[in-house]
Amino acid sequence: MLNLAAKEPTVVISEKIVENALEDTISAFDAFGREWGSKLNVVISFQNIESARKKLLAENGLNIANSIDQREWNFILTQFQKRHLLAHKMGVIDETYVKNTGIDASMIGRKVSISSDEVKLLIKDLSIVVENLFKKSV
């Protein structure tokens, strides 16, 4: 999708493809996580990755953020917040997004921006989370 977005001459369409790539990345990760959990009899949603991290740590001693520094984890959390805006707020920044990400409140009402590079980095970071999940299932 990101390659397609890069070749798309219409900016609005290119941006929409990148947004869809972010949503699809997080949806695929959530589906993987739910399936992973079902194999271990763990009922969990990864749509809110911070809640999933806390639940797995408390109930199973598994830190899915192992090997990820705080800056990378905050990046992941922000991308999940962006997906939430896209899915539920048409991509418009609201007070909850400001509170959860720490961006300036003057951004409320504006459209969230998402770059191809962010989606690529999210995929890389979520790959580490997936590796941490696999370590628990072995």
DSSP file (Angstrom, degrees, kcal/mol; ACC not computed):
  #  RESIDUE AA STRUCTURE BP1 BP2  ACC     N-H-->O    O-->H-N    N-H-->O    O-->H-N    TCO  KAPPA ALPHA  PHI   PSI    X-CA   Y-CA   Z-CA
    1    1 A M     >        0   0    0      0, 0.0     4,-2.7     0, 0.0     5,-0.2   0.000 360.0 360.0 360.0 -39.0    0.0    0.0    0.0
    2    2 A L  H  >  +     0   0    0      2,-0.2     4,-2.0     1,-0.2     5,-0.1   0.874 360.0  50.8 -67.2 -35.7    2.8    2.4    0.8
    3    3 A N  H  > S+     0   0    0      2,-0.2     4,-1.2     1,-0.2    -1,-0.2   0.900 111.1  49.3 -65.1 -40.2    4.4    1.8   -2.6
    4    4 A L  H  > S+     0   0    0      1,-0.2     4,-1.0     2,-0.2     3,-0.4   0.914 109.5  51.7 -63.6 -43.3    1.1    2.5   -4.2
    5    5 A A  H  < S+     0   0    0     -4,-2.7     3,-0.5     1,-0.2    -2,-0.2   0.882 106.4  54.6 -60.9 -38.9    0.7    5.7   -2.1
    6    6 A A  H  < S+     0   0    0     -4,-2.0    -1,-0.2     1,-0.2    -2,-0.2   0.810 111.6  44.5 -66.1 -29.6    4.2    6.9   -3.2
    7    7 A K  H  < S+     0   0    0     -4,-1.2    -1,-0.2    -3,-0.4    -2,-0.2   0.599  87.4 106.3 -90.1 -12.3    3.2    6.5   -6.9
    8    8 A E     <  -     0   0    0     -4,-1.0     6,-0.1    -3,-0.5    -3,-0.0  -0.547  55.0-160.5 -73.4 121.8   -0.2    8.2   -6.5
    9    9 A P  S    S+     0   0    0      0, 0.0     2,-0.7     0, 0.0    -1,-0.2   0.755  70.9  82.6 -75.9 -22.7   -0.1   11.6   -8.1
   10   10 A T     >  -     0   0    0      1,-0.2     4,-2.7     2,-0.0     5,-0.2  -0.740  69.8-153.3 -87.3 117.1   -3.2   12.9   -6.3
   11   11 A V  H  > S+     0   0    0     -2,-0.7     4,-2.9     1,-0.2     5,-0.2   0.889  92.2  52.1 -58.3 -44.8   -2.1   14.0   -2.8
   12   12 A V  H  > S+     0   0    0      1,-0.2     4,-1.9     2,-0.2    -1,-0.2   0.903 113.0  44.6 -62.0 -41.6   -5.5   13.4   -1.2
   13   13 A I  H  > S+     0   0    0      2,-0.2     4,-2.3     1,-0.2    -1,-0.2   0.916 112.4  52.0 -68.8 -42.7   -5.7    9.9   -2.5
   14   14 A S  H  X S+     0   0    0     -4,-2.7     4,-2.1     1,-0.2    -2,-0.2   0.925 110.0  49.2 -58.4 -45.9   -2.1    9.2   -1.5
   15   15 A E  H  X S+     0   0    0     -4,-2.9     4,-2.5     1,-0.2    -1,-0.2   0.897 109.9  51.6 -61.2 -40.9   -2.8   10.4    2.1
   16   16 A K  H  X S+     0   0    0     -4,-1.9     4,-2.6    -5,-0.2    -1,-0.2   0.885 107.9  51.7 -65.1 -38.9   -5.9    8.2    2.3
   17   17 A I  H  X S+     0   0    0     -4,-2.3     4,-2.1     2,-0.2    -1,-0.2   0.911 110.3  48.7 -64.0 -41.8   -3.9    5.1    1.2
   18   18 A V  H  X S+     0   0    0     -4,-2.1     4,-2.1     2,-0.2    -2,-0.2   0.918 110.7  51.0 -64.4 -42.8   -1.3    5.9    3.9
   19   19 A E  H  X S+     0   0    0     -4,-2.5     4,-2.5     1,-0.2    -2,-0.2   0.927 110.5  49.0 -58.4 -44.9   -4.1    6.2    6.5
   20   20 A N  H  X S+     0   0    0     -4,-2.6     4,-3.0     1,-0.2    -1,-0.2   0.870 107.3  55.5 -63.0 -36.4   -5.5    2.9    5.3
   21   21 A A  H  X S+     0   0    0     -4,-2.1     4,-2.3     2,-0.2    -1,-0.2   0.904 108.5  48.1 -63.0 -40.9   -2.0    1.3    5.6
   22   22 A L  H  X S+     0   0    0     -4,-2.1     4,-2.2     2,-0.2     5,-0.2   0.949 114.0  46.0 -63.4 -48.4   -1.8    2.5    9.3
   23   23 A E  H  X S+     0   0    0     -4,-2.5     4,-2.6     1,-0.2    -2,-0.2   0.916 113.9  48.7 -61.0 -43.1   -5.3    1.1   10.0
   24   24 A D  H  X S+     0   0    0     -4,-3.0     4,-2.6     2,-0.2    -1,-0.2   0.875 108.9  53.8 -65.8 -37.4   -4.6   -2.1    8.3
   25   25 A T  H  X S+     0   0    0     -4,-2.3     4,-2.2    -5,-0.2    -1,-0.2   0.941 113.3  41.9 -61.0 -47.9   -1.3   -2.5   10.1
   26   26 A I  H  X S+     0   0    0     -4,-2.2     4,-2.7     2,-0.2    -2,-0.2   0.883 114.0  51.8 -70.4 -38.1   -2.9   -2.1   13.5
   27   27 A S  H  X S+     0   0    0     -4,-2.6     4,-2.6    -5,-0.2    -1,-0.2   0.914 111.0  48.0 -62.7 -42.5   -5.9   -4.3   12.5
   28   28 A A  H  X S+     0   0    0     -4,-2.6     4,-2.6     2,-0.2    -2,-0.2   0.910 112.4  49.3 -65.0 -41.2   -3.6   -7.1   11.4
   29   29 A F  H  X S+     0   0    0     -4,-2.2     4,-2.9    -5,-0.2    -2,-0.2   0.925 111.4  49.2 -62.8 -44.3   -1.6   -6.8   14.6
   30   30 A D  H  X S+     0   0    0     -4,-2.7     4,-2.6     2,-0.2     5,-0.2   0.919 111.5  49.0 -61.1 -44.3   -4.7   -6.9   16.7
   31   31 A A  H  X S+     0   0    0     -4,-2.6     4,-2.2     2,-0.2    -1,-0.2   0.917 112.4  48.3 -62.3 -43.3   -6.0  -10.0   14.8
   32   32 A F  H  X S+     0   0    0     -4,-2.6     4,-3.0     1,-0.2    -2,-0.2   0.946 112.1  49.4 -59.7 -48.4   -2.6  -11.7   15.3
   33   33 A G  H  X S+     0   0    0     -4,-2.9     4,-2.6     1,-0.2    -2,-0.2   0.887 110.3  49.5 -61.2 -41.2   -2.6  -10.8   19.0
   34   34 A R  H  X S+     0   0    0     -4,-2.6     4,-2.2     2,-0.2    -1,-0.2   0.913 113.3  46.8 -64.1 -42.1   -6.1  -12.2   19.5
   35   35 A E  H  X S+     0   0    0     -4,-2.2     4,-1.5     2,-0.2    -2,-0.2   0.918 111.5  51.5 -65.8 -43.3   -5.2  -15.4   17.7
   36   36 A W  H  X S+     0   0    0     -4,-3.0     4,-0.8     1,-0.2     3,-0.4   0.934 111.2  48.6 -56.3 -47.3   -2.0  -15.7   19.7
   37   37 A G  H ><>S+     0   0    0     -4,-2.6     5,-3.7     1,-0.2     3,-0.8   0.872 105.3  57.1 -63.0 -38.2   -4.0  -15.2   22.9
   38   38 A S  H ><5S+     0   0    0     -4,-2.2     3,-0.9     1,-0.2    -1,-0.2   0.841 101.5  56.9 -64.8 -31.2   -6.6  -17.8   22.0
   39   39 A K  H 3<5S+     0   0    0     -4,-1.5    -1,-0.2    -3,-0.4    -2,-0.2   0.770 115.2  37.7 -68.7 -24.4   -3.9  -20.5   21.6
   40   40 A L  T <<5S-     0   0    0     -4,-0.8    -1,-0.2    -3,-0.8    -2,-0.2   0.201 117.2-110.2-109.4  13.4   -2.8  -19.8   25.2
   41   41 A N  T < 5S+     0   0    0     -3,-0.9     2,-0.5     1,-0.2    -3,-0.2   0.870  73.3 139.5  57.7  39.1   -6.4  -19.3   26.5
   42   42 A V      < -     0   0    0     -5,-3.7     2,-0.7    -8,-0.1    -1,-0.2  -0.967  43.7-151.6-113.2 118.4   -5.7  -15.6   27.0
   43   43 A V        +     0   0    0     -2,-0.5     2,-0.3    -3,-0.1    -9,-0.1  -0.815  37.5 145.4 -91.7 117.0   -8.6  -13.3   26.1
   44   44 A I        -     0   0    0     -2,-0.7     2,-0.4   -10,-0.1    -7,-0.1  -0.997  40.6-145.9-155.8 144.1   -7.2  -10.0   25.0
   45   45 A S        -     0   0    0     -2,-0.3     3,-0.2     3,-0.1     7,-0.1  -0.923   2.5-164.7-109.4 138.7   -7.7   -7.1   22.6
   46   46 A F        +     0   0    0     -2,-0.4     3,-0.3   -16,-0.2   -16,-0.1   0.240  67.5  99.1-105.2  11.7   -4.7   -5.3   21.2
   47   47 A Q  S    S+     0   0    0      1,-0.3     2,-0.8   -17,-0.1    -1,-0.2   0.882  92.5  41.1 -63.2 -36.5   -6.7   -2.3   19.9
   48   48 A N  S  > S-     0   0    0     -3,-0.2     4,-2.1     1,-0.2    -1,-0.3  -0.870  80.3-175.6-107.9  94.8   -5.5   -0.5   23.0
   49   49 A I  H  > S+     0   0    0     -2,-0.8     4,-2.5    -3,-0.3    -1,-0.2   0.801  78.1  56.0 -67.5 -30.4   -1.9   -1.8   23.1
   50   50 A E  H  > S+     0   0    0      2,-0.2     4,-2.4     1,-0.2    -1,-0.2   0.912 108.9  47.0 -68.7 -41.0   -1.1   -0.1   26.5
   51   51 A S  H  > S+     0   0    0      2,-0.2     4,-2.5     1,-0.2    -2,-0.2   0.901 112.5  50.7 -64.1 -40.1   -4.0   -1.9   28.2
   52   52 A A  H  X S+     0   0    0     -4,-2.1     4,-2.7     2,-0.2     5,-0.2   0.917 109.9  50.4 -62.8 -43.0   -2.9   -5.2   26.5
   53   53 A R  H  X S+     0   0    0     -4,-2.5     4,-2.2     1,-0.2    -2,-0.2   0.936 112.7  45.9 -60.1 -47.2    0.7   -4.6   27.8
   54   54 A K  H  X S+     0   0    0     -4,-2.4     4,-2.5     2,-0.2     5,-0.2   0.899 113.6  49.2 -63.9 -41.6   -0.5   -4.0   31.3
   55   55 A K  H  X S+     0   0    0     -4,-2.5     4,-2.9     2,-0.2     5,-0.4   0.938 113.0  46.0 -64.7 -47.0   -2.8   -7.0   31.3
   56   56 A L  H  X>S+     0   0    0     -4,-2.7     4,-2.0     1,-0.2     6,-1.8   0.873 114.0  49.4 -65.6 -36.4   -0.2   -9.4   30.0
   57   57 A L  H  X5S+     0   0    0     -4,-2.2     4,-1.0     4,-0.3    -1,-0.2   0.930 116.8  40.7 -66.9 -45.2    2.4   -8.1   32.4
   58   58 A A  H  <5S+     0   0    0     -4,-2.5    -2,-0.2    -5,-0.2    -3,-0.2   0.902 127.0  31.2 -70.7 -41.9    0.1   -8.4   35.4
   59   59 A E  H  <5S+     0   0    0     -4,-2.9    -3,-0.2    -5,-0.2    -2,-0.2   0.750 137.0  17.5 -92.5 -25.4   -1.5  -11.7   34.5
   60   60 A N  H  <5S-     0   0    0     -4,-2.0    -3,-0.2    -5,-0.4    -2,-0.1   0.417  91.9-119.8-128.9  -2.1    1.3  -13.5   32.7
   61   61 A G     << +     0   0    0     -4,-1.0     2,-0.6    -5,-0.5    -4,-0.3   0.722  67.0 140.3  67.2  20.1    4.5  -11.7   33.5
   62   62 A L        -     0   0    0     -6,-1.8     2,-0.8    -7,-0.1    -1,-0.2  -0.866  39.9-161.6-103.2 121.5    5.0  -10.9   29.8
   63   63 A N    >   -     0   0    0     -2,-0.6     3,-1.7     1,-0.1   -10,-0.1  -0.860   4.5-173.1-100.7 101.7    6.3   -7.5   28.9
   64   64 A I  T 3  S+     0   0    0     -2,-0.8    68,-0.2     1,-0.3    69,-0.1   0.647  83.9  61.8 -70.2 -12.3    5.5   -7.1   25.2
   65   65 A A  T >  S+     0   0    0    -12,-0.1     3,-2.0    67,-0.1    -1,-0.3   0.268  73.3 135.4 -95.4  11.3    7.5   -3.9   25.2
   66   66 A N  T <  S+     0   0    0     -3,-1.7    66,-0.1     1,-0.3     3,-0.1  -0.359  73.8  17.4 -59.2 138.1   10.7   -5.7   26.1
   67   67 A S  T 3  S+     0   0    0      1,-0.2     2,-0.5    65,-0.0    -1,-0.3   0.554 103.7 108.2  72.7  10.3   13.6   -4.5   24.0
   68   68 A I    <   -     0   0    0     -3,-2.0    -1,-0.2    60,-0.1    -3,-0.0  -0.977  64.8-137.5-116.9 125.9   11.7   -1.4   23.1
   69   69 A D     >  -     0   0    0     -2,-0.5     4,-2.6    -3,-0.1     5,-0.2  -0.282  29.1-101.2 -77.9 170.2   12.8    1.9   24.6
   70   70 A Q  H  > S+     0   0    0      1,-0.2     4,-2.7     2,-0.2     5,-0.2   0.858 121.6  54.1 -61.6 -37.5   10.4    4.5   26.0
   71   71 A R  H  > S+     0   0    0      2,-0.2     4,-1.8     1,-0.2    -1,-0.2   0.924 111.3  45.4 -62.4 -44.1   10.7    6.7   22.9
   72   72 A E  H  > S+     0   0    0      2,-0.2     4,-2.3     1,-0.2    -2,-0.2   0.896 112.9  50.6 -66.1 -40.5    9.8    3.8   20.6
   73   73 A W  H  X S+     0   0    0     -4,-2.6     4,-2.6     1,-0.2    -2,-0.2   0.918 109.5  50.4 -64.8 -42.2    6.9    2.7   22.9
   74   74 A N  H  X S+     0   0    0     -4,-2.7     4,-2.3     1,-0.2    -1,-0.2   0.877 108.6  53.5 -62.2 -36.7    5.5    6.2   23.0
   75   75 A F  H  X S+     0   0    0     -4,-1.8     4,-2.3     2,-0.2    -2,-0.2   0.936 108.9  48.5 -61.6 -46.8    5.7    6.2   19.2
   76   76 A I  H  X S+     0   0    0     -4,-2.3     4,-2.2     1,-0.2    -2,-0.2   0.938 111.1  50.5 -58.5 -47.4    3.7    3.0   19.0
   77   77 A L  H  X S+     0   0    0     -4,-2.6     4,-2.0     1,-0.2    -1,-0.2   0.896 109.7  50.7 -59.3 -41.1    1.1    4.4   21.4
   78   78 A T  H  X S+     0   0    0     -4,-2.3     4,-2.3     1,-0.2    -1,-0.2   0.902 108.3  51.6 -64.6 -41.0    0.8    7.6   19.3
   79   79 A Q  H  X S+     0   0    0     -4,-2.3     4,-2.3     1,-0.2    -1,-0.2   0.887 109.1  50.4 -64.8 -37.3    0.2    5.6   16.2
   80   80 A F  H  X S+     0   0    0     -4,-2.2     4,-2.0     2,-0.2    -1,-0.2   0.873 109.5  51.7 -66.3 -35.9   -2.5    3.6   17.9
   81   81 A Q  H  X S+     0   0    0     -4,-2.0     4,-2.1     2,-0.2    -2,-0.2   0.885 108.1  51.9 -66.3 -38.2   -4.1    6.9   18.9
   82   82 A K  H  X S+     0   0    0     -4,-2.3     4,-2.5     2,-0.2    -2,-0.2   0.919 107.8  51.4 -63.0 -43.4   -3.9    8.0   15.3
   83   83 A R  H  X S+     0   0    0     -4,-2.3     4,-2.7     1,-0.2     5,-0.2   0.905 107.4  53.9 -59.5 -40.5   -5.7    4.9   14.2
   84   84 A H  H  X S+     0   0    0     -4,-2.0     4,-2.5     1,-0.2     5,-0.4   0.921 108.5  48.8 -60.1 -44.5   -8.4    5.6   16.8
   85   85 A L  H  X S+     0   0    0     -4,-2.1     6,-2.7     1,-0.2     4,-2.5   0.922 112.4  48.5 -60.7 -43.9   -8.9    9.1   15.4
   86   86 A L  H  < S+     0   0    0     -4,-2.5     4,-0.5     4,-0.3    -2,-0.2   0.915 117.0  41.7 -62.1 -42.8   -9.1    7.7   11.8
   87   87 A A  H  < S+     0   0    0     -4,-2.7    -1,-0.2    -5,-0.2    -2,-0.2   0.819 132.9  17.2 -76.0 -31.8  -11.6    5.0   12.8
   88   88 A H  H  < S+     0   0    0     -4,-2.5    -3,-0.2    -5,-0.2    -2,-0.2   0.588 131.0  35.0-121.7 -13.4  -13.8    7.0   15.2
   89   89 A K  S >< S-     0   0    0     -4,-2.5     3,-2.0    -5,-0.4    -3,-0.2   0.151 101.5-108.6-131.3  18.0  -13.3   10.7   14.6
   90   90 A M  T 3  S-     0   0    0     -4,-0.5    -4,-0.3     1,-0.3     3,-0.1   0.773  77.3 -62.2  55.7  27.5  -12.6   10.9   10.8
   91   91 A G  T 3  S+     0   0    0     -6,-2.7    21,-3.2     1,-0.3     2,-0.5   0.558  98.6 142.4  80.7   8.2   -9.0   11.7   11.7
   92   92 A V  B <   -A  111   0A   0     -3,-2.0    -1,-0.3    -7,-0.4    19,-0.2  -0.724  53.9-119.4 -89.8 128.0   -9.8   14.9   13.5
   93   93 A I        -     0   0    0     17,-3.2    16,-2.9    -2,-0.5     2,-0.2  -0.417  37.9-178.6 -67.2 132.5   -7.7   15.6   16.6
   94   94 A D     >  -     0   0    0     14,-0.2     4,-2.1    -2,-0.2     5,-0.1  -0.647  43.8 -89.5-123.1-179.1   -9.7   15.8   19.8
   95   95 A E  H  > S+     0   0    0      1,-0.2     4,-2.8    -2,-0.2     5,-0.2   0.863 123.3  56.0 -62.2 -37.3   -9.0   16.5   23.5
   96   96 A T  H  > S+     0   0    0      2,-0.2     4,-2.8     1,-0.2    -1,-0.2   0.917 107.4  48.9 -63.0 -42.6   -8.5   12.8   24.2
   97   97 A Y  H  > S+     0   0    0      2,-0.2     4,-2.1     1,-0.2     6,-0.4   0.924 111.7  49.6 -61.4 -44.3   -5.8   12.6   21.6
   98   98 A V  H  X S+     0   0    0     -4,-2.1     4,-2.3     1,-0.2     5,-0.3   0.932 113.6  46.3 -59.7 -46.2   -4.1   15.7   23.0
   99   99 A K  H  < S+     0   0    0     -4,-2.8    -2,-0.2     1,-0.2    -1,-0.2   0.907 116.4  44.1 -62.9 -43.4   -4.2   14.3   26.5
  100  100 A N  H  < S+     0   0    0     -4,-2.8    -1,-0.2    -5,-0.2    -2,-0.2   0.735 125.0  31.2 -78.1 -22.7   -2.9   10.9   25.4
  101  101 A T  H  < S-     0   0    0     -4,-2.1    -2,-0.2    -5,-0.2    -3,-0.2   0.647  95.5-128.5-110.4 -19.3   -0.1   12.1   23.2
  102  102 A G     <  +     0   0    0     -4,-2.3    -4,-0.1    -5,-0.3    -3,-0.1   0.597  54.1 148.5  81.0  10.5    0.9   15.4   24.8
  103  103 A I        -     0   0    0     -6,-0.4    -1,-0.2    -5,-0.3    -2,-0.1  -0.315  59.9 -77.4 -72.7 165.5    0.6   17.4   21.6
  104  104 A D    >   -     0   0    0      1,-0.1     3,-2.0     2,-0.1     4,-0.1  -0.359  33.3-129.6 -66.2 138.2   -0.4   21.1   21.8
  105  105 A A  G >  S+     0   0    0      1,-0.3     3,-1.8     2,-0.2    -1,-0.1   0.684 101.6  78.1 -62.8 -18.3   -4.1   21.7   22.4
  106  106 A S  G 3  S+     0   0    0      1,-0.3    -1,-0.3     3,-0.1    -2,-0.1   0.659  82.4  68.5 -65.3 -12.7   -4.0   24.2   19.5
  107  107 A M  G X  S+     0   0    0     -3,-2.0     3,-2.3     2,-0.1   -14,-0.3   0.597  70.2 119.7 -81.2 -11.9   -4.1   21.1   17.2
  108  108 A I  T <  S+     0   0    0     -3,-1.8   -14,-0.2     1,-0.3     3,-0.1  -0.308  77.3  22.4 -57.1 132.7   -7.7   20.2   18.3
  109  109 A G  T 3  S+     0   0    0    -16,-2.9    -1,-0.3     1,-0.4     2,-0.2   0.234 100.2 110.9  93.4 -13.0  -10.0   20.2   15.3
  110  110 A R  S <  S-     0   0    0     -3,-2.3   -17,-3.2   -17,-0.1    -1,-0.4  -0.525  76.5 -99.9 -89.4 161.2   -7.2   19.7   12.8
  111  111 A K  B     -A   92   0A   0    -19,-0.2   -19,-0.2    -2,-0.2     2,-0.1  -0.642  37.8-117.4 -80.9 134.6   -6.6   16.5   10.8
  112  112 A V        -     0   0    0    -21,-3.2     2,-0.4    -2,-0.3    -1,-0.1  -0.437  27.8-133.8 -68.5 143.3   -4.0   14.2   12.1
  113  113 A S        -     0   0    0     -2,-0.1     2,-0.4   -94,-0.0    -1,-0.1  -0.821  21.5-175.3-103.9 143.6   -1.1   13.6    9.8
  114  114 A I        -     0   0    0     -2,-0.4     2,-0.3   -99,-0.0   -95,-0.1  -0.997   6.8-160.0-137.5 128.7    0.4   10.2    9.0
  115  115 A S     >  -     0   0    0     -2,-0.4     4,-1.8     1,-0.1     5,-0.1  -0.722  29.8-119.8-107.6 159.4    3.5    9.6    6.9
  116  116 A S  H  > S+     0   0    0     -2,-0.3     4,-2.5     1,-0.2     5,-0.2   0.886 115.5  57.9 -59.1 -39.3    4.6    6.5    5.1
  117  117 A D  H  > S+     0   0    0      1,-0.2     4,-2.4     2,-0.2    -1,-0.2   0.875 103.5  52.4 -61.7 -37.1    7.8    6.6    7.2
  118  118 A E  H  > S+     0   0    0      2,-0.2     4,-2.6     1,-0.2    -1,-0.2   0.921 109.6  48.4 -64.0 -42.9    5.7    6.4   10.4
  119  119 A V  H  X S+     0   0    0     -4,-1.8     4,-2.3     2,-0.2    -2,-0.2   0.914 111.6  50.0 -64.1 -42.3    3.8    3.4    9.1
  120  120 A K  H  X S+     0   0    0     -4,-2.5     4,-2.0     1,-0.2    -1,-0.2   0.915 112.4  47.1 -61.3 -43.4    7.1    1.7    8.1
  121  121 A L  H  X S+     0   0    0     -4,-2.4     4,-2.8     2,-0.2    -2,-0.2   0.882 109.6  53.6 -67.3 -38.0    8.5    2.4   11.6
  122  122 A L  H  X S+     0   0    0     -4,-2.6     4,-3.2     2,-0.2     5,-0.2   0.923 107.5  51.1 -61.5 -43.3    5.4    1.1   13.3
  123  123 A I  H  X S+     0   0    0     -4,-2.3     4,-1.5     2,-0.2    -1,-0.2   0.919 111.4  48.4 -59.6 -43.2    5.7   -2.1   11.4
  124  124 A K  H  X S+     0   0    0     -4,-2.0     4,-1.0     2,-0.2    -2,-0.2   0.941 114.5  44.7 -61.9 -48.0    9.3   -2.5   12.5
  125  125 A D  H >X S+     0   0    0     -4,-2.8     4,-1.5     1,-0.2     3,-0.6   0.896 111.4  52.1 -66.3 -40.2    8.4   -1.7   16.1
  126  126 A L  H 3X S+     0   0    0     -4,-3.2     4,-2.6     1,-0.2    -1,-0.2   0.792 100.3  64.2 -68.1 -25.2    5.4   -4.0   16.1
  127  127 A S  H 3X S+     0   0    0     -4,-1.5     4,-2.1    -5,-0.2    -1,-0.2   0.870 101.6  50.3 -61.7 -35.9    7.6   -6.8   14.8
  128  128 A I  H <X S+     0   0    0     -4,-1.0     4,-2.1    -3,-0.6    -2,-0.2   0.908 109.1  50.6 -67.9 -41.6    9.6   -6.6   18.1
  129  129 A V  H  X S+     0   0    0     -4,-1.5     4,-2.0     2,-0.2    -2,-0.2   0.913 109.6  51.1 -61.0 -42.6    6.3   -6.9   20.0
  130  130 A V  H  X S+     0   0    0     -4,-2.6     4,-2.6     1,-0.2    -1,-0.2   0.909 107.5  52.8 -61.8 -42.6    5.3   -9.9   18.0
  131  131 A E  H  X S+     0   0    0     -4,-2.1     4,-1.9     1,-0.2    -1,-0.2   0.904 107.9  51.8 -59.1 -40.9    8.7  -11.5   18.7
  132  132 A N  H  X S+     0   0    0     -4,-2.1     4,-1.0   -68,-0.2    -1,-0.2   0.877 109.4  49.6 -64.1 -37.8    8.1  -10.9   22.4
  133  133 A L  H >X S+     0   0    0     -4,-2.0     4,-1.2     1,-0.2     3,-0.6   0.917 108.9  52.4 -66.1 -42.9    4.7  -12.6   22.1
  134  134 A F  H 3X S+     0   0    0     -4,-2.6     4,-1.1     1,-0.2     3,-0.2   0.863 101.9  60.1 -62.3 -35.6    6.3  -15.6   20.3
  135  135 A K  H 3< S+     0   0    0     -4,-1.9     3,-0.3     1,-0.2    -1,-0.2   0.858 104.9  49.9 -60.1 -34.2    8.8  -16.0   23.1
  136  136 A K  H << S+     0   0    0     -4,-1.0    -1,-0.2    -3,-0.6    -2,-0.2   0.809 109.4  50.7 -73.9 -30.0    5.9  -16.5   25.6
  137  137 A S  H  <        0   0    0     -4,-1.2    -1,-0.2     1,-0.2    -2,-0.2   0.616 360.0 360.0 -86.3 -10.7    4.3  -19.2   23.4
  138  138 A V     <        0   0    0     -4,-1.1    -1,-0.2    -3,-0.3    -2,-0.1   0.475 360.0 360.0 -79.1 360.0    7.5  -21.2   22.9
